[in-house]
Amino acid sequence: MSTMPPYLRKRRQIMQTRTPSPLPGRLPAVLLLILCLVRPVAAQFYWSSGFRPTNESQTELDRLVRGGYADDEKQRQRTFYRGELARLEKAGVAAQTDPDAQDDYAVLLFMSGRDPEAERIWQALLGREPGRISTLLNLATARQMRGRMDEARAFTARALAVNPDLRAGAEQMRLRMLDFLAAVRRNPAYSREHLFLDELLPAWKARKRPPATLADVRLTTAPVEALAGLLQAFPSFGDGWMNLGMILENRGDFQRARLAYNQALKYGNGQAESLRPYATALAEFVSSRNPVRVAGRGMLTLVGLVLGLLLVGGLLKLVRAMAADRRESAEFRERMEREAKKKRQPEIHRSRDLG
């Protein structure tokens, strides 16, 4: 007969009949969603020290993949914004009516944690000019940095209605990013089943181990400038980095593709589990093509060849010396035999005479 107390028997019955939680299987996607929504968004605004509301690309690809823009933004956040804000306030910028100066002032207020003051300035600017692109996009960025994604999308769409080609299509990419993040919020497993640029999914599924790379696959799109512009503004968007790596790899730019994949793994993305071994294999492939390593291997080959020639030359000299020694020995023996024969001949003649 069981001596288990009644309350423990009841607990065991509950544990045995409880439905398993679906969370563990979805944990990676849930964590990714949390990272997307909680991680502080490093972003660039439209102002005198940031982006310009023009159509050309404003992003240097090499600087981007090497983390140069992100490092610059980290340095800014330490002292620049508050110091610049203090300078402008001392100069009386709050009383100025120039809209560009007011946009700058609002950005500095926001980045210094004074959101309500920045909001009032931006709304006043839109009241005077409802289609002011820089203000609309600054509001979109501010909303996104505070996690208000739906409002961020609305402000971005308003700006694109005025000019759809901003920064070589980077703001169109922002709209797609906001839609992708919204899909992840609705279904945390979405990023495991889809890519940010989902038209690249067949190419990713058809990938091979480098050096049989994605360069063997025909991609349906290659918006490098637009995607690079997006990642300059939002460098913590790991799914975007992965797609940039795919496009660069498809172009044969393996070194930059490797750096983009590293950024994707650093910030996290829905395909991290399959991307990690692939990125490792690509890094090994890139390393094998490194000019320094190739030159090093060539130098070692040359040194080995020189040493081999020296060794062969030394052996040939040794063989010739040995052959010369043998000839000299043979000649010495012959000479000694002739001399001995000459010495024996008089003795032979005397013996004949005596006989």
C-alpha positions in Angstrom: 0.0 0.0 0.0 1.4 3.4 -1.0 2.4 5.7 1.7 2.6 8.8 -0.6 0.7 11.8 0.9 -2.5 12.7 -1.0 -1.2 16.1 -2.2 1.8 14.4 -3.8 -0.4 11.9 -5.6 -2.5 14.7 -6.9 0.5 16.6 -8.2 1.8 13.4 -10.0 -1.6 12.9 -11.6 -1.6 16.5 -12.9 2.0 16.2 -14.3 1.1 12.9 -16.0 -2.0 14.3 -17.7 -0.6 17.8 -18.6 -0.3 18.6 -22.3 3.3 19.2 -23.3 4.0 22.9 -24.0 4.7 23.7 -27.7 7.2 26.4 -26.7 10.4 24.3 -26.6 10.2 23.4 -30.3 9.6 27.0 -31.1 12.2 28.4 -28.8 14.8 29.5 -31.4 12.2 31.5 -33.3 10.8 33.0 -30.1 14.3 34.1 -29.0 14.9 35.6 -32.5 11.6 37.6 -32.2 12.7 38.8 -28.7 16.0 39.9 -30.1 14.4 41.8 -33.0 12.0 43.6 -30.7 14.2 44.2 -27.6 17.7 44.7 -29.1 18.4 48.5 -29.2 18.0 49.5 -32.9 21.1 51.2 -34.2 19.7 53.5 -36.9 20.7 56.4 -39.0 18.4 59.4 -39.3 17.9 61.9 -42.2 19.9 65.0 -41.0 23.1 66.9 -41.6 25.2 64.1 -40.0 23.3 61.2 -41.5 21.3 60.3 -44.6 20.2 62.8 -47.3 16.7 62.4 -48.9 18.1 61.8 -52.4 17.9 58.8 -54.8 21.6 57.8 -55.1 23.2 55.1 -52.9 24.9 56.6 -49.8 26.5 53.3 -48.6 30.1 52.0 -49.2 29.7 48.2 -49.4 33.2 47.4 -48.1 32.9 49.7 -45.1 29.4 48.2 -44.4 30.4 44.5 -44.3 33.5 45.3 -42.2 31.3 46.9 -39.6 32.6 50.4 -40.1 29.2 52.2 -40.0 28.1 50.3 -36.9 31.4 51.1 -35.1 30.9 54.8 -36.0 27.4 54.8 -34.5 28.6 53.2 -31.3 31.2 56.0 -30.9 28.5 58.6 -31.6 26.2 57.2 -28.9 28.8 57.7 -26.2 29.3 61.4 -26.4 28.4 63.0 -29.8 24.7 63.4 -29.5 24.6 65.0 -26.1 27.6 67.2 -26.9 26.1 68.4 -30.2 22.7 69.0 -28.6 24.3 71.2 -25.9 26.1 73.1 -28.6 23.0 73.7 -30.7 20.9 74.8 -27.6 23.6 77.2 -26.6 23.5 78.6 -30.2 19.7 79.1 -29.8 18.6 76.6 -32.5 15.3 76.1 -30.7 14.2 79.5 -31.9 15.2 79.0 -35.5 12.6 78.4 -38.2 14.8 76.6 -40.7 13.3 73.2 -41.2 16.6 71.4 -41.7 17.9 72.9 -38.5 14.8 71.9 -36.7 15.1 68.3 -38.0 18.7 68.2 -36.7 17.5 69.5 -33.3 14.7 66.9 -33.1 17.1 64.0 -33.9 19.5 65.1 -31.2 16.7 65.5 -28.7 15.4 62.0 -29.5 18.9 60.4 -29.3 19.4 62.1 -26.0 16.2 60.5 -24.6 14.0 63.6 -24.9 11.3 62.0 -27.1 8.3 64.3 -26.4 10.3 67.4 -27.4 11.5 65.7 -30.6 7.9 64.6 -31.3 6.6 68.1 -31.0 9.2 69.5 -33.5 8.6 66.7 -36.0 4.8 67.1 -35.9 5.1 70.9 -36.3 7.3 70.4 -39.4 4.7 68.0 -40.9 2.0 70.5 -40.1 3.8 73.0 -42.3 4.9 70.5 -44.9 2.9 67.2 -44.8 5.1 65.6 -47.5 8.5 66.4 -45.9 10.4 63.2 -46.6 13.2 63.5 -44.0 10.7 64.2 -41.2 8.5 61.3 -42.2 11.4 58.9 -42.3 12.8 60.3 -39.0 9.5 59.7 -37.4 9.4 56.2 -38.9 12.9 55.4 -37.5 12.0 56.9 -34.0 8.8 54.7 -33.9 10.8 51.6 -34.9 13.5 52.2 -32.3 10.7 52.3 -29.7 9.1 49.1 -31.0 6.0 50.8 -32.6 6.3 48.9 -35.9 2.9 49.6 -37.3 3.4 53.3 -37.0 6.9 53.0 -38.4 5.5 51.3 -41.5 2.8 54.0 -41.9 5.3 56.8 -41.9 7.6 54.9 -44.2 4.8 54.3 -46.7 3.9 58.1 -46.6 7.5 59.0 -47.5 7.6 56.4 -50.3 4.4 57.8 -51.8 6.3 61.1 -52.3 9.5 59.4 -53.6 9.7 55.6 -54.0 13.4 55.6 -55.0 15.1 57.0 -51.9 18.7 55.9 -51.4 18.6 53.6 -54.3 15.6 51.7 -53.0 16.8 51.3 -49.4 13.5 52.7 -48.0 11.5 50.2 -50.1 13.7 47.5 -48.4 12.8 49.0 -45.0 9.1 48.5 -45.8 9.8 44.9 -46.6 11.8 44.5 -43.4 8.9 45.9 -41.4 6.5 43.4 -43.1 8.9 40.5 -42.4 9.2 41.4 -38.7 5.4 41.7 -38.5 5.1 38.2 -40.0 7.6 36.9 -37.3 5.5 38.6 -34.6 2.4 36.7 -35.8 4.3 33.4 -36.2 7.7 33.0 -34.5 8.5 30.1 -36.8 8.1 32.2 -39.9 11.8 33.1 -40.1 12.8 29.4 -40.1 10.5 28.7 -43.0 11.1 31.8 -45.1 13.9 34.3 -45.9 13.6 38.1 -45.6 13.8 38.2 -49.4 11.8 35.1 -49.9 12.5 35.0 -53.7 16.0 33.8 -52.7 14.7 30.8 -50.8 14.9 28.3 -53.8 18.6 29.3 -54.2 19.3 28.7 -50.5 17.6 25.3 -50.6 19.6 24.4 -53.7 22.9 25.5 -52.2 26.0 23.2 -52.3 29.1 23.1 -50.2 31.7 25.7 -51.4 33.5 25.9 -53.8 30.4 24.7 -55.6 28.7 27.9 -54.3 25.6 29.9 -54.9 27.4 31.3 -57.9 26.1 28.2 -59.7 22.5 29.3 -59.0 20.7 32.0 -60.9 19.1 34.4 -58.4 15.9 36.2 -59.4 17.0 39.5 -57.8 20.2 41.3 -56.8 19.3 44.5 -55.0 22.7 45.1 -53.4 22.6 48.9 -53.1 19.1 48.8 -51.6 19.9 46.0 -49.2 23.2 47.6 -48.2 21.4 50.9 -47.6 18.9 49.2 -45.3 21.7 47.5 -43.3 23.6 50.7 -42.9 20.5 52.1 -41.2 19.6 48.9 -39.2 22.8 46.9 -38.8 21.2 44.5 -36.3 18.8 43.0 -38.9 20.5 39.6 -39.2 18.1 38.2 -41.8 19.0 41.0 -44.1 22.7 40.3 -43.7 22.2 36.7 -44.7 20.4 37.7 -47.9 23.2 40.2 -48.7 25.7 37.4 -48.2 23.8 35.2 -50.7 23.7 38.0 -53.3 27.4 38.8 -52.9 28.3 35.1 -53.1 26.2 34.7 -56.3 28.3 37.6 -57.8 31.5 35.8 -56.9 32.4 38.3 -54.2 33.3 35.5 -51.7 35.3 37.6 -49.2 32.5 40.2 -48.7 29.9 37.4 -48.7 31.8 35.7 -45.8 31.8 39.0 -43.9 28.1 39.4 -44.5 27.4 35.9 -43.2 29.4 36.6 -40.1 27.3 39.6 -39.4 24.1 37.5 -39.9 25.4 35.0 -37.3 26.5 37.8 -35.0 23.0 39.4 -34.9 21.0 36.2 -35.2 18.6 35.1 -38.0 16.1 32.4 -38.7 18.4 30.3 -40.8 21.3 30.3 -38.3 21.4 26.6 -37.7 22.0 25.8 -41.4 24.0 29.0 -42.1 26.7 28.4 -39.5 28.3 25.3 -41.1 27.8 26.8 -44.6 29.6 30.0 -43.5 32.4 28.0 -42.0 32.9 26.1 -45.3 32.8 29.3 -47.2 35.4 30.8 -44.9 37.7 27.8 -45.5 37.2 28.2 -49.3 38.0 32.0 -49.1 41.1 31.3 -47.0 42.3 28.8 -49.6 42.1 31.6 -52.2 43.8 34.2 -50.1 46.6 35.8 -52.2 49.0 35.9 -49.2 48.5 32.2 -48.6 48.8 31.4 -52.3 52.0 33.5 -52.5 53.2 31.8 -49.3 52.6 28.4 -50.9 54.4 29.5 -54.1 57.3 30.7 -52.0 57.5 27.4 -50.2 57.4 25.6 -53.5 60.2 27.8 -54.9 62.3 27.3 -51.8 61.8 23.6 -52.0 62.7 23.6 -55.7 65.9 25.6 -55.0 66.9 23.2 -52.1 66.1 20.3 -54.4 68.3 21.7 -57.1 71.1 22.4 -54.6 70.8 18.8 -53.3 70.9 17.4 -56.8 73.9 19.6 -57.7 75.7 18.4 -54.6 75.0 14.8 -55.4 76.2 15.2 -58.9 79.4 16.8 -57.6 79.9 13.9 -55.2 79.3 11.3 -58.0 81.8 13.1 -60.3 84.3 13.3 -57.4 83.9 9.6 -56.7 84.3 8.8 -60.4 87.5 10.9 -60.6 88.8 9.1 -57.5 88.2 5.8 -59.1 89.9 6.9 -62.3 92.9 8.2 -60.4 93.1 5.0 -58.3 93.0 2.9 -61.5 95.7 5.1 -63.1 97.8 4.9 -60.0 97.5 1.1 -59.9 98.4 0.9 -63.6 101.4 3.1 -63.1 102.6 1.2 -60.1 102.2 -2.1 -62.0 104.3 -0.7 -65.0 107.0 0.5 -62.6 107.1 -2.9 -60.8 107.3 -4.6 -64.2 110.2 -2.4 -65.3 112.0 -3.3 -62.1 111.5 -7.0 -62.6 112.7 -7.1 -66.2 116.5 -6.6 -65.4 116.3 -9.4 -62.9 114.7 -11.6 -65.5 117.4 -10.9 -68.0 120.2 -11.6 -65.4 118.5 -14.9 -64.6 118.5 -15.9 -68.3 122.2 -14.9 -68.6 123.2 -17.0 -65.6 121.2 -19.9 -66.9 
